[in-house]
Structure formats: C-alpha cells, structure tokens
Amino acid sequence: MEFKGYKREDGGYGIRNHVVVMCSVNCASGVVQAINRALPEVVPVINNYGCGTVGSDAAIMVRTLAGLGNSPNVAAVLVIGLGCEGLKPDYLANSIKGKPVECLVIQRDGGSAATTKKGIRIAKRFLSLAKSQKRVPAPVAELMVGVECGGSDSFSGITANPAVGYAADLFVKEGATVILSETTEMIGTAHILKRRAATPELGEQIEKLINDQEKKVRQALGEFAGLVIAPGNIEGGLSSIVEKSLGCIVKGGTTPINEIVPYAQRPGKRGLVIMDTPGYDIDSMAGIAAAGAQIILFTTGQGTPAGFPAVPVIKVASNSTCYRNMPGDIDVNAGSIIDAGKTIEQVGEEIYRLAIKVANGGLTCAEKNLSIPFNYLKEGPTF
C-alpha cells in the first residue's frame, strides 16, 4: 500500500509540511508567540527550559528539540534565541539538517520587536516554500507510527488498545516502524515483553529496563508503588499499575520487539521498537515525535483532546460513552467492540485505514480543533 507524502532530503517522507518556529529558551517564547499571532499557519514550539539544565537532562533537551525540527513533517524551521542561554540557538539551528533553517537572536537582532518583524519575514518566505511543495507516492514502509494511551479505563485493555495493536501489526507487516512507549506503564510485564524480543540479549535488556523503572517507583512511593496510576484511571475502573500495564502493552501488537531506544532517539531498526519514555502523555508524545514519527495513535477511556505540534494524533475511544461525550475530539470508537458487535480486527482495520487517510492529508480531530487555520494543508486527502 502507498500514501502520498513530502519527500525530504534525507530520503524520508512527511505527511505534513509545517513551518515550525521554536525558541531555544523560554525567555524567547514571547517572540515565538508574537510571530504565531501574526502568522497563525506556523507551528510554535515552546521550550520551557534552555537554561539551568545540565548533564543528561541537557542532552535530552537538545535531542528532543533538534528531533522535532528534523521531523519529516516539518518543511522549514526558524529558531528564536535570547543570546545568553545555556542552549545556544545557533547550535540548535545547526542540529537541524536537510531543510531550510534560520536563526534569530533577540540580543543581537535588535530586541523583541525587531526580532519579531524579521521572524515574520522569514516565516512568510518559509510558508511560501512549503505551499509550493507537492506530495509524491511513497510506500507505507516509510511511515513511523507512535502508539500512546492516556486517561485509560477498564475497557482500554480489551477494546481500544488491542485494536491499535492489530493496526500496529498491519503497519509492521508493510515494513513500517511502530514505537511502543511509556516504560512506567510496562511495570509488571517484563516477563511478557522479554519473550517477545527478537534476540535473547534484547530480552535481557527489556527485562532490566522495566525492572529498573519499577525499582525507581518503589524507592519513591514505597508500599504505594502499585498504585502509581492517575485518579482518572482509578475512576475508570483500573485497580493497579500492573492491570494498566497489561492493557498498555497490547498496543504494540504481536510482532517481535526489534530494538530499545532512549527518549527522543530515532530507531535504527524497522518493525516494533520500545522507547524509554515516562508515562505522562505529553512528554511521551514529545519523545515519539522527536524520534521521527509522522503519526500517533492515541487510545483513551476517559477522553482527552490533546494533540501534538506538527504530528497528527488519532484518538481512539475505548468505550462509546467517551465517544458520545466528546464527538469532536475522538476519531474512532472502539467501544463498538462491546456494544455494536464489531471485532477487534475490524476496528483495528478501521484505525489502520484512517491512519493512511491522515497520511494522505486528512485531518484528525485534534488538528481540526487547533486555533490555527490549516488553509495551506487543505489540499484534500489523496487516497
């Protein structure tokens, strides 16, 4: 199967053609926001840090921001810096390859107002370039798909998550890459995932990764470690982190696990991979997007409208009540497995087909709900 995407210099394909304006430090976020107000078509990426971060935290910050800039869904990037921050804006800009990138620094470009004016001119030029680029055919094997869950309930592990897992298997069958994340939500399943590893050595690594995560939780929470789940999870009927984890991991489908990658690092292998991310949805999606995923499949039982900058997020409800309560936020109703006689395979196929439509330009609910007009995206689906 094919989709139509935007060919990048590194050989990859984007399913969106966004112009991103990002700040290297929170002190420069005002200029990014001002440019976004003048040009709602651009995608703002706000870094809340940029100073006072050292060691591994600083390395992760740089890798994440550079990864978001290097996303195949991004056509061009404008970096806005202050000038005295720890994360030098020129360094960040030079870490983004294979596409137009420019950098402005408030302290050397005349202050906030002058930098905003210059940024608007650059962003307009980038938007014009993006609009001139056309989609071309590409195999589904060129897609990288993240799977995520948030606001899970007792139905997630028997409807939405296994349906996404079936879709994940379909992507892997086509030669695509699927990222299974949230290692804090794999606690209690190390023995299961270990058996699915492509090699014994990788199985040992998976077991250590999950067990180490459990040790950290136990050190922090003691006897309450088994309850490290959100209030909404408990209200939705989940009893413990292990119960949630058993439902979480089925999003990865049934194929062998080929690799473990650190947070925000691009996988080196195709097929199913595990990324070491926290369980917090937004942080987890940031790592997936920074690794190069063009699309995210997101299951929910309680409901959430959260999308992500430059990456379409398909929402899958685990129950029909959630789907009815949030009709403009949810793309697929996996509750139909319970109350409408559909099978996991049928809903999984529905998710897969929708993902291909989105890859061809169809907008997700999360995209439609953004306050910015997607006029330059609306070339229409090409499926």
N, C-alpha and C positions, 0 to 999 in steps of 0.2 A: 504494500500500500504506500501511497505517496501523500505528501502535503505540499503546499507552496509557501516557501519562506524566503527570507532575505539572505543572500549569500554573503558571508563575511570573508575577510582576507585570510583568516586562519583556516578556512575550509568549512567552518560551521555554518549553521543556518539559524536565523532568528525568526520567531513567529510574530514579533512586534518590531517596530522601527522607531523606538523612542529616542528623544534627545533628553539626556539627563544633566541636571545642574546640581552638583553636590558640593558641600563645604568640607574642608579638611578639619575644621574645628568649630565648635558650637558658636564661638564668638562671631563667626562669619555667616551664621544662619539667617540673619536679618536680610542680607543682600540676596541670598538664595530665594527667600520668600518674596522679596520685592520683585525679582525677575519673574518668579512664578505668577505673581499678581498681574504683571504686565503681559505675560505670555502664558496663559493657562495650559497651552499644549505641552509645555515642557514638564518633565517629571522631576520634582525636587527630591533630593536625598539628603537628609539632615543627619550629620554626625554629632551626637550629643557630647562627645569627648574631644580628643585631639591634643589634650594637654594633661599632664599629671598621670599618664599611663605609661608603665614601663614593663620590661620583660616580655613574658609570653602574652600578656594582655595587649601590649602594644603591637606585637606581631600579628595577633588575631585581628585587631582593628584594621591594620593596613591591608591584610589579606582579604578581609571582608569588603572594604571599600573598593579596593582595586578589582576584586572579583565582580562586584556589582557594575563597575564601569566596563569591565571586559565581557559582561553578559552578551550573548549573541542577540538578545532582544534590544540592545542599545546601538543606535546608529552613530551617535556622537556624544561627547562629554565635555562639559565646562566645569572646571574645578575652581571654586572660590575659596581663597585662604585669607587669613588675617596678616600673617607675616612673622609673628614671634612664637607661634605654636610649636609643640614638640613634633607633630606630624607635618613636615614641610609640604606645602601644597604642590611645589614643583616636583618633589619626589613622588607624590601620589599620582600626579598627572603623567609622569614618565613611566609609571607602572601599568598604565592602560595602553594597550597595543592594538594595532590593526584597524584603527578608526580615527576620525578627526578628534583631537583633544586640544583644548586650550586652557590656560590657567591665568587667573587674575588674582592679585594680592592687594587687599584693601590698603595696607600701609604704604604700598609703593605705587598704587594706581589712582591716588587722589582722594581716598576716603570712600565712605559708603555710597554717597550719591553718584560720584563719578564712576565708581566701580560698577554700580547698578546699570548706568547708561551704557558703559562698554559691554557689560554682560548681555544686555538686551540685544545689542547689535550682533554680537557673536551668536547668540542663541537663535536669532532670526535667520542668520545665514545657515546654521546647522539644520533648522527646521525645513528650510527650502531644499537643502540637500536631501534630507530624509524623504520629503514628499516626492522627489524625482526618482527614487529607487523603486524598482519593481520586484514583485515576487517571482520566484522561479521554482520549478519542481524539485523536490528532494525526497529521499526515502525516509520512512518512519524511523529507520535505524539512526537517523541523525538527531532524534529527539532525546532529551534528558528530562525525566519526569520525577518530581518530588512527591512523596506521599506524606500526609500530615493529618493529625487529628486534634480537635480542640473542643472543649465542652462535651466530652464523651458521656454517654449514659449506658444503662444496662443493655440497650439494644445495639450499641455500636459494634460490639464484637460478633454479632450474629447477622447483621444486615449490611450496614454501610462499609465496614472495614473489610469483610470478606469479598464484597462486591468490588471494592477498589483493588483488592488483592487479585481478583480474577482479571481486571483490566491491566494490572501490572504484569501479569503473566503474558497477556496478549502483546504488550509492548516489548517485553523481553524476547518473545518468540520472533518479533520483527527485527531483532538486533539492537533495540534501543537500550537506554540505561535508566534504571529506576533507583532512586535514593530513598532508603528507609532510615528515618532519623529518630530523635528523642530517646537517647540511651537511658535516661532516667525512667522512661516508661517501658523499658525492657527488663527491669528488675524482676527476678523470679523466673525468667525464661531462658537463662543462659544455656541450660541443658538442651533445650529445643533448638535454639539457633545454632548451637555448636554442631549439631548433627547435620545441619543444612550447609555447612561450609564446604567450599569447593575442594579444600585440602585439609588434612589433619592439623597442619601448622596454623592455618587461618582459624580453624575451630578453637584452638587453644587461645588465640588472640581475642576472639569474640567472647569466650568464657571469662577471660581476665578483664576485658573492658567492662562487661556488665557487673561482674562481682566487685570490681574496684568501685564502680558507681554506687553499688549497694552499701559498701563499707563507708563511703563518704556520708551517705544519708543516715546510716546508723550512728555514726560519730556525731552528727549534728542533731538528730532527733531522738536517739536512744530508743526506748520502748515504743515510741510512737512512729517509728520509721515505716511501718507497714501502712500507715495512713497518710503518706505523702501524696495525697491527691487533692484536687481543688474542691471547694464547697459545692460547686455545681455538679461535680462528678458524684458526690455523695447523694445530693438531691435527686440525681438521675438514676440512682439505684446501685451504684458501684460500691463495693464493700472494702476494697483494699487495693494497693498498688499492684499486687500480683494479678488480681482479677482484671484490672485495667490493662496490664501488660499483655495478658493472654489475648485480649481483644486487639491491642495495638499492633502486635507483630504480624497479624494476618493481613495487614495492608500490603505487606511485602510479597504476597502470593506464595507460590510453592517452588519456585526455581532455586537453584543453588546460590548461595551468597559468594560473590567472587572477590570482594575486597572490603576493607575498612579504611575510611579516610578521615582525617581530622576535620574539625569545623571549618567550613568555607573553602575546602580544598577540592579542586577538580578531580574527579575519579580518573584513574588511569586504565580502568577496565570497563567493558560494557556489561550489560546484564544487571543483576541485583547487587547493590552495594549498601553498606551501612555507613552512615555519617555520625560521628560523635557530637551530638548537639544536646542542649538542655531540653527539658520538656515544655518550656514556655513557648507558645505557638509562634509569636512574632520573632523571637530570637532564632528559633529553629528554622523558620522560613527564610530568614536572612542568610543563614549558612547554606541552605539549599540553593537559593538564588545566586549567591556569590560563587558557588561551585559550577555554575553554568546551566542550571535547569531552566528550560524555557517555559515550563508549565508546572503547576502544583495541584494535586488532587487532595482536597481537604474534607475530612469527614467530621460531622458534628451531631450531637444528640440534643443539646440544649439550644444550639443555634448561635452563630457568630457572623457578623458582616465583614470581618477583617479580610482585606486583600493584601497585595504587596506591590511596591513600586516596580514597574516595568515587567512584572511577571504575572500573567493571568492565573487566578486561583479559582478552581471549580469546586463549589460547595456541594457536598452530598449529605443529606439528612438521613439519620438512622431511623427516624420514625415520622409518620405522617402528620402528627400534631405539630412538630417543629416546622415541617414543610408548609403547613397551612398558616402557622403563626407568622412566618417570615417569607412570604411568597416572592418578594423582590430580592431576597438575599440568597436563596437556595436554588441551585441549578438542577439537582437530581434528587428524587425522593426514593431512597432505598427502603423507606417504610412500606413501600408497595410489596416487598417480600413477605411481610407479615399480613397485611390486610387486603392485598389485591391479587394474590396468587402468583406473583412473579417469582422467578427463581433467582438465586444469587448470580447465576451465569447470565441471565437475561439483563439484569441491572448492570452487571459488570460490562457487558457488551454495550449497553447504553452509555455508560461512562466513557468507555473507550471511543465510541463513535463521536460523542460530544467533544472529547479532547481533540480529535482530529479536526472537527469543525472549528474549534477555537484556534488550533494551529494554523488554520487557513484564513483566520481573520475574524471569526465570530466572537462577539464579546461576552464575557461572563457577567453574572450579576454584580460581582464586586467591581468590575470595570465600569459597568453602566452607572453604578451608584456614586462613582467619584465625582467630585465637584468640578472636574475639568472637562471641557468638551473634547471628544475624541474625533473631531472632524477629519483630521488628517489620517486617521486609521480606518475610516469607514469606506474602504474600497469594496467592502462586502465579502462574505465568505466565498472561497473559490474551490469548493468541494463538489 
